[in-house]
Amino acid sequence: MTELLIRGGTVYTPDGPRQADVHVTDGVITRVEPRLAANGKAVDATGMYVLPGAVDVHVHSRDPGFTEKEDFGTLTAAAAAGGVTTVVDMPNTVPAVDSAGVLESKAAMAHSKARVDFGLWGLLRSGTTPEQLEDMAAAGAVGFKAYLAYSFSLSRKQVLYSPGVEDPDLEAPADYGTLARLAPVVAQLGLPLAIHAEDPTVLAAFRRPLLTYDDLLESRPPDAEAVAVSAAAAVARESGVHLHIAHLSSALGLQAAEDAMQVGTSMSLETCPQFLLLTSQDFDRVGTAMKMLPPIRTAADRDALVDGLRRGVISIVSTDHAPHTDEEKSQDFERAPAGSPGVQTLYLSCLQLAKDLGDVWRAPRWASQAPAELVGLGEHKGAIAPGFDADIVIVDPRGKTSVQAEHMRSRQRHAALAGKEFDFEVKEVFLRGEPVTRGSRTRGRMVRPAMVAG
């Protein structure tokens, strides 16, 4: 029996923060009480915050298919360094995760490299059948992702293409008809349906060469996000599926989502640190590391999203961690691919945002509790309480962290948040009671939803 005691810290519990010790036995939290006796290893957390490990439900490992950009090893090393103890990987790898066989193969590969726990989204595409969804759910998919704005390569030489490109190798995107056909199946399975919310017809109307950041903004107008949110929400209301809006980026998209939620749509909203901490005016400073889809928009959009987070309308902050190589990102704006790493700075970003809003204890709800509940892990992840996995992060609220390339663990080291300063420092990270460090042998494992209907 292995025991661990974390003593003297301010612990974030389901009932809020309190001074307590955390006792762990064989990787599971057993007691959260003041002045517990140590029977094994003891860690002094006096003056520190003791938080549940973050659950990032929106990462792109690039593995398999694009491991020169990232793989599960580098992804999860970056996650561990930032206090993210569970990552949930998106299905747009090569091959795409559109069947139980591919999901099981990817899970085995990921387990061989993972430093933290992981879950897998399944892909809902235009040709998906109900049987494929059922089989992926049985194999452990946490939910299904539909990319409304992109076509998929039938030959699987690549995964995503820009809308409006004519190519006989491309399968049509999952449209609203596809969602209407398959959403009832997802609802019956009891899993969430996540969407990349950009309407392809709107994007096609604004398509143009991307020579400057203004071109990017004009080519991805907020109308595309709002139209997609509204249409998908209509499908969700009819089918009863829980709709999850990934990487919400605009005030207009937020308003469309609020309108849908007010009439009873089961929906959760996710935004990302880059949309909460940056605006389009930062491009001159940050450069192509800031190029991503959907784009970082205006100060008015940022302020609306921060306010949505403050009001609890937006409940989840995840990263859309999507690295490339530094060489690729250093090309001119037109050729530089879209995406940036972010998993390593998720918790720090949330803590800083929560502090600036006047309540630092909102951060574990955004980064840990709510995302764990979304993907069916809320019975053993996302909280510091008896019976939960001992995924624990110790944070020094007196520390300082500057985002510098030399400290990043992802293959792309120059991130969109480069140069940001945070009033916190991650001191120690535990996965099921074991320290996660560069030299540790801790191995992550696949996590599955606690309840699957059917």
C-alpha positions, 0 to 999 in steps of 0.5 A: 500500500502506497500512501501520500499526505499533502499537508498545510495547503489551501485545498479546493474541495467541492464545497469550496476552498479550505485549510486541510490535509489531503491523504492518498492511498494507492492513487485515490484520495481517502481523506481531506481533513485538518491535521492528518497523521502521515504514515508515508510520504509527506509533502509540505504545501504550506502557503500553497493552493492544492488543486485538482488536476486540469482536464483539457478536453480540446487538444490535438496530439498530431499523433498519429500522422503528424508526429513531426509537429507533436506526439503523445509523449511531447503533448503529455509532457507539456500537459504535466508541466502545467498541471493538466493531468488528463487530456482529451484528444481530437479525432482529426489525426491520420487515420481519423478516429472514425471507427472502433478499430482506429480508436482502439489502435490510437489508444494503445499507441497513446498509452505507450507514450502518455505521461498523463491520463487521456481520453479520445473523441470519435469523429462524426463525419458525413458518411458515419453510420449509427453502428460506427457511433455505437461501436466507438462508444463501446470502445471508450469514446468520450463523445463525438466531434463534427467539423462543420467547416472542413472536408476530410481526405478520403485517401487519408493522406491529409485530414483537414482542408479549407472550405471551398477547395474542389478536390475529388479526394474530399468528402463533404463536411458533416452538414446540418443534415448529418447532425440531424440524422445522427444526433438522436443516436449520440443522445441515446448513447448519453454522450456529448456532441461537440462541433467546430462551429463555423458555417461553411457557406458563410466561409466560402462567401468570404474566402480570400488569400490570407496575406495579412491578419486582417485577411484572416479576420475578414475570411472567418467572420463571426457570422459563420460562428453564430450561424453554425451555433444557431443551426446546430442548437436547433438540431440539439433541441429536437434530438435531446443531445447535449451540444458542446461548442468548441473554442467559442471566439466571438461576441456574436457566437456567444449571443447565439448560444445564449439565445439557444440556451434560454429556450432550453437547449442542452449546451455547454460552451468552451472558450480558450485562453488565447481568446480571453487574453489576446486581441487582434492588436497583439499580432504585431507583437506575437506574429504568426504564432497567433494564427489560428482558426477560429481567429483571435478577434477584437477587444470587444469580442474578448471582453464579451467572452470574459464576461460570459465566463464571469457570468457562468454562461461559458463553463469550460476553458480548454486550449485547442492545443494545436502545435506545428513546428517552429520552422512551419510557423516562422514562414510568411503569414500566408504559408504559416499553418494555423494553430498554437500550443497551449496545454502547458499554460492552461491552468496558469491562464485560468488562475490569472483570469480568475484572480483578475475577476476577483475570485481565484477559486473559479479557475478549478471549476473552469479547467477541471470540474466542468470539463471532467463532467462534460466527458463523463469523468466527473465521478473520479476526476475534477475534484479533491474529495474522497474516492477521486483520483489523486490528480493534484496540482500544488500552486504557489500563489506568491510565485511568478511564471513567464511564458518563455520558449525555452521552458515549453515542452511541446515541439512548437516552443513559440506559442501565442501566449509567449511573453505573458506573465502569470502571478502563479507558479506550478510547483508539483503535479501528481497523477494518481498520487505519483509525482509527474516529473521529467524523470518519473516513470508515471504512465498515463492511461485511457479514461472512459465515461462513467456512464454510457446509455444503451 
